[in-house]
Amino acid sequence: MKKKLFIAFLLVFVIAFVLVGCSNSQNEEGKDANAAKPETKEATGSSVVRIAMSTEIDNLDPYKSAATDTGSMMDNVFDGLLDTNPKGELVGAIAKSYDISEDGLTYTFTLNEGVQFHDGSELTSEDVVASYETLAGMNGGEPIVAEFAVIDSIEAPSDYEVIFHLKEKNSAFLAANIVAIVPSDYEEQSSKPIGAGPFKFEAYKVGQELRLVKNENYYNHEKIPQIDEVQFKIMPDQESSVLAMQAGEIDVLPGVTQQGLTQLGDSINTVSGPQNMVQLLALNNDVEPYSDLKVRQAINLAIDKDTIIDTVSEGNGTKLGSNFSPAMEFYYEPGLEDYYATNIEKAKSLLAEAGYNDGFQMELTVPSDYQFHVDTAQVIAEQLSQVGIDVEIKMIEFSTWLEDVYQNEQYDTTIIGFTGKLDPYKILRRYVNDYERNFVNYDNEAYDELIDQALRATDEKDIAAHYKEAQRLLTEDAVSVFISDPDRTIAMSNHLEGLNMYPIQKFNLEDLHYTE
């Protein structure tokens, strides 16, 4: 079962929308007074792109960061063995090819020669081995990437060849190899990260900005950036970001709302498409009353997802019934989105059966950095009041949310978005009992067995069947309230082109360029 890189391997069936708008031309002296001008440095002729980001960076070290926004920024600093294209297909990065043995237990990666880290040192198999030993917990720690716990041993026959021997078959292993490769002897990633990506770390000011500069020595010569510097501006308030873009102070605004688009008018280009994300009202299954199935079902029946989509997503979203988006069509179980069609009377009846005739008080923790989740919380609070559930919204910063909710599970309910992944295992493992980030504390042996069977299977149809049944269990057990996959729109200055949509949150800044 020999596989060659650059041939689509991983299921994608993801429809990636790439809408590159028209651009306005600007004369050589930059005298177009009607358009926001790119920030330039006349002496050097270098160009700068300023991108508004709604959340703070949680850690510059790719092995310590958990935040999706941080990952999408720092992805430009680090490269992995593999990468993905806009269709969700795996393509070569640091590795130029790979082979998989017939028994599915041995993966051999051949590296590109001449790859340099940002400090000028050459990237060799030694760095790959050291990175994976850390990622797989082979140095005595816990595995950072769960899929790498399956690695039995790693060998490097030469400077440009790495061989992974797995303990058992694992259908999710290959897609996990997009993870960052770091220098083997460098220990300052949290303060001054060094990778081998198209951009180099320049500076970071907490709460203000992250600056990256062009990597002139990027090993993929066809992808050497055309932009000299990228500034990620930390701007939690959407309205402030829109005003900044109107004033020419921001060039790219991810996740812009319909209202923002209306304000910006025809001064921008847009890139838009599904996110392969699941927004959910997560219920802590270890905490009363959410440990009661009837209570969880009642909450599902009381929430009107269509109204949430119409009001919060402004109609731009896909209703869900489980923790999976139809963007991953081949693995998606249809029909679950209406399993809990809104029914207030039935919800009240279930609450009464569970002993909550008069309802109860719910503490709903929301990361204040995400206005989308804040707005959703407010709608949900109103809807649950109809069945006697009095919702108290607790606003906390995302960094605190990561520690208190995601890591320490100190919460009752919360609203969050689970971002898309390239493999269904990374989406659905979140509910496996012994997965360390199963923060909703779902515990179902049948579910765990289905996920395990999907990992061991080699036939795509069998893999899909297991994952579909797992989705159905999440729905039947009302593990949480799975709301929608909201569309994502990125606004760009009319002077910019080249940004694409991906099935994961990703900025392909190496392709971004100013028009003449």
C-alpha positions, 0 to 999 in steps of 0.5 A: 500500500505504497503512497506518494506525496502530492497525490490526494490522500486524506478524505476531504470532500470539503468544499473550499470556497475561494473568492478573490475579489477585484482590486483597484489599481493605484498609481506609482506615487500612491495618490489614490485618495479614495482607498486605504493605502498599504503601509510602506517604507519608502527607503526600502520599498518593503510592504506591511500587512496588518491583520486584526485578531480578536483574541490574545496569544496563549503561548508562542511555543507551538507545543504549549499553545491550545488556542486556534487563533494563536495556531493560525498566526504561528502556523506561518512561523512553523512548518511540519512534515506535511501541510494542507491545500485549500481542498484539504488534501495533504501536500508536502512541506518539510517532507517531499515524499512518504511511504506506508508499509503494507501492514500499515505500521511503518511510515517513511518520510523523505525530507527536503534537503537544504531546509533552514531554521530561522537561525540559519541552522539546517533542519535534518532528521535529528530535529524531526526525531527530537520534535516527535519524541517530545510530541509523542511523550517519548522523553517521559512526559505525556504525549502532546499530540494524542495520535503520536502515542501510537509511535513505538520507535523512530529511526533516522537512517540518514540526515534526510530520512525518518522512519516511524514504527507504530505499535498498531494501525492508526488511521489518524496518524498521517494527517497529524503530521502537519504539526510543527518541527522545531530545532532539537536544541532550542528551549526559548520557543515561548519567548523567541520562537524559531521555526522553518516557515515562510515568516520569522518571528520579529516581536510580540507585545502582550495585548497589542501585536505580533510581528512576523517578517519575511523569511528570505531563505524559505526552502520552498522558493516558489512560496517565498512571501511577497509581503515583507512584514505581517502585523497581527493586531490584537483587537477584541472589539469587532466594531473597533476593527471595522472602524480601523479598517475604514481608516486604513489602519487594518488590511485584513479582518477575519470573521467580519460580521454582515454589519461590518461588511455593510459598513465597509461597503465596496472598499474591500475584497472578501473570501468566504466559506464554511469553517468546518467548525462546531459551535456548541453549548457544552454541558459538564456531564459530571456536574448536576443537573447536567449529569441527568440525561433528561435535563440535557435532553430538555435543554436541547429541546428548549433551544431554537438553533434556527433563531440563533443562526438567523440572529447571531450568524445573520443567517450564514450558518449550517444547523447541526445535531452532533459534533460534526459538520457536513463540510466533511461530507463523507464522514457526516451523519445526516438527519441529526440536526432536527433530532431535538426539534424545538418543543417547549412543552416536552422540555418542561415535561422532561425537567419535571420528570427529572425533579426540576418542576420549577427549573433551576439556575444555570451558570453559563461561562463565556469567553468574553473575547469572542463576541459571537459566543457572547451574543449566542449566550444571550439568545440561549439565556432568553430561550431557556427562560421559557422552561424555567432555567434562569441563566447567569452569564459569567464572562471571562477572558479567553486565557482564563477560560482555557485554564478554568474551563478547558483544562481544569473543567471548573464550570457548569456550562459554556459556549465555545467553537470546536474548530475543524480538523483534517481527520474525523478522529481529531474532531470526535476524540474530544468525547472519548472518556480517557482523552485528557481534553474531554472537558464535557466529561462524556463517558460511554464505553460504546462510543469509545469502542466506535472511535477505537474501531475507526482507528483500527479500520483500513477501509474508508467505508468502514471508518466512515460507518464507525464515525457516523454511529459515534455522531448518533450516540452523541446526539442520542445522549444529548451530550451537549447542544450542538448548534451550527457551523457558522460561515466565516468571511474574511475582509481584505483591502482592495489592494490585497489578493491571494488569501484562501479558505481552508477546512482548518483555520489557516492564513496562507500569508505566503500567497498574499500580495499587493496589487500593482 
